[in-house]
């Protein structure tokens, strides 16, 4: 453990702020691993005064960074990706130690960072604008994109490094600087990633404040980011109540925001689908990252004709789930992030029972060091169970029947969240209906694969209470830039639009 920390530049005590120099004289917090309950290291939070100095330097760095040609900015991002490749194993182990996800998932998360860097490098030569015909003779209209400013990035504990990279790689090639406030539950991975970015920026001769860091409680440091007009764009990943708070504060100052909030993913399992694919997709979607993904499968809507068979086979899979130290290859489910998350899950299970649901299996706290281990839970529930409207950020899976595909889609859409969805079917009509305007109302809709495992090539995000934001691939880069429309007159005379004449 100590070798991993040392390899990534993590000391026993670490300042939690960076903008060219490392600072942090606020309250110290000890980071405890959910794997075994042992202390990893401590971090000193930044004070409000230190935060202001960090943001000031990050804002000043934007003035020069925005003038660097985009392909040159891409070279820096490429070098960051290369450095991540060199540190992939150590960084993945730190993600596992600090957050508790399995090592295979930790490796996948770091690979996601590498992939988005590769994507952004290509994007640095493809920040395309448009040319449009003008209604005026000898005129041309054009649209172009310019760097926006400081991008504030507030991330959650469940993907402690990937979400930062989605935002940072794209923001950097767009000419923005980045100020990161990570979850207080996972500050060490943030320090490690910032040190990697610092190393690369210094090697290229650029101001390392381009990638700044401020660790502190959301109620103080987070709100300073939300309310400061120097933060042009705020990307927030977290809960729905947190997103409402962030959105209100940012909107009050007419800032821009990307909100990635709650999910309540559902998989429709048709009687015309492959049951083995359905079982595998639902199983990983529900227990992966111990049910602590925003894209986790929370609901399974199964055709009545196969409901009993599906539930029986899924219960047998759950019974064999290897739970334990996530650093071991044979383990599929590690701990929840902390004991509070376990308590929340147990309270949710009691509410399910009180509302008429039946616990088929799981939901038992395990007597393992650290106190963060629990068995994944399956609940057989009526279609109108109120608890299904909420997202319990834990491995709790609701299973309910349906009779028609239209009913299944209505059940899938009948929650406040709209992030990820899936259908398992070999019927083309069903899959096309699911993907149509009459189908899933989510930002992600999959066919014959589960709700988890989004690739960086597509824009990531969802609708309704999920917040409407989009990060990562496709044209999500446009949120990180400001659009400018220009009219160019080369006629040699004045001509107004809409047929308005001007006599001089």
C-alpha angles and dihedrals in degrees: 000000000000091000091057092049092047093048090056095045096254113150129191089264120027130188110234101215133074136175102142093317129046117248139165126140098160131102115322121232127197115223111220123193115236087213096073107351093249124139115254102184141309132254129203111220122228120254122231089257092051090047091055091051091049093050091046091056092044090051092049091049089059091065092067100028093059089059094056109101111257095241088054089051086051090058089058091051090049090054091049089053090050091051090050089053090054091050098037098114096046094044092049090052090051091051088052094046095048102036104024103233117139118275091244088057091045090054089048091052093052089046087055088057091052092047094052090050089054090048092049093050090060090043091057088075095042107058088131128189127189139245117215134189116258124220088222122082117253092009132118131201121209137178122208137173127230133188113276108208136246113003113206113208120196111183136189129234098248096071099024097174110015097067091049089053094049089057100035100048092050094041093051096053089046089058099254129130121228134226112190127202107182127194112283086232093064110031098136095067088050092054091048093051093046090052089053092051090045091054093052096045092050091049090055092046096246128135106272089213085080084088106039131174135207119179118193145106116308092231091065113016093030093054091048088059092045095053103037113102091209087073101082096184129022118200110194127185115185147077128343093247089049090049092052089053094046094044093052094049095046093045092051089064092040092246124150123250142187111206120197104178140153129345133199101184121196133192119205110210110201124202084233093060135090106269093203091055089047093052094047094046095048094043096055093036091057102040101029111115084006090287091301100124123106085226094049116133106254101163133037116195106196129187110254093238093063100026096105094045093047093048092049094051094043091050089053090053092050091051090059096047110133105226123185145070103015092210090073116091095226094056117100099177128038131182129304113256095264143343090269089064090053091051090050091052093049091050090051091052091053090051090051089054092047090052094053103269123137121225106225096184144335134024095125123137111234122222096236127136111273095033095238100109124105136159117254114256134224119195125191104211144174117256094252099049104147093213090066089071090068130068114236104196094219140075097290114135126191118207120195136162133242136188107201132032090238090056091048092053091048090052091047091052096040097095131081094245126077112184115111135007140163144188127206108208142125091205109105093204091056094047093046092048089050091052095044130090086267091055137063115358093204130111089236122045119174133188121211093352131079135262095260131070105057114187122229094237093076127061110263122218146077149232139253112019090356084080107242096255125139127206138171120019142017110038096330086119089079091075089063095056138055119244120228126189117200134188116206118198116201097159098099093235141068116266123169128210126249090037094286112157127212122199115197 
